[in-house]
């Protein structure tokens, strides 16, 4: 027969085990909740899961490359039966010319099925402006920047540096213009002329697009096609912008001009932010933002965008802070 002391010991042990189990379950549950909350803050919610009528907000931000994820997202918005209209918010200096063309074509297909309005908060320059003219209407804040209609090719030339260190890069080419310019030798007049021909052809396409979409005369087009940017107010005067205002004014326009139901909610449609797509700098910026480290988030995000811009190749439609248009 067990002693009273041993029975008390067993009872106390069982009670302790129950308490430990309880706190383990509580801690595990708290961890799961924290992970879910952090995940929602970091990666965002998916408006494509909504089945109620709403206005979709599509953000075009940063460097434009016409990437597959963005085009797939636009296609999903186009196919969604719950999307009544689309707000395209633009904050972009542009990017590759071919990427802007792909994005423009996708927005035009979207516009053929749903009312769309572009809202420029801070900048829609070069390729960013190409995206804006794909919409039915362009709104811009008075101090936003729009325009920068132009195309360029940029490449470094290391000739003087190589001469200084005594290095010469030699090659065997099938023809004089193969792999030219290459940065390791002075650019020949023939290579420069070939590049100029590419730029001129794309520039002609860009200007024709603006002229058609903005219903401009040749004289009006000449005013805006010298590569400069305009404020939203100036953009109104030169026919680059339809109206001044932000999202509220754009929604009012959708209701009055496109018969979009009043008081529909506006929901963000976002790309899936996988680690592979974000990259280490962008992911670190999002993580810092989720943890409330705003200053670090801004620095990392700027570094990620700068790295992305340096990797652009081919014909560019981009407005750059260093003054190159």
Helices and strands as residue ranges (DSSP letters): H 4-43, G 47-49, E 54-64, H 68-79, E 83-96, H 97-113, E 115-125, H 127-132, E 137-140, E 145-147, H 159-165, H 189-213, H 218-224, E 229-231, H 232-237, E 243-244, H 247-257, E 266-269, H 275-290, H 294-310, E 316-318
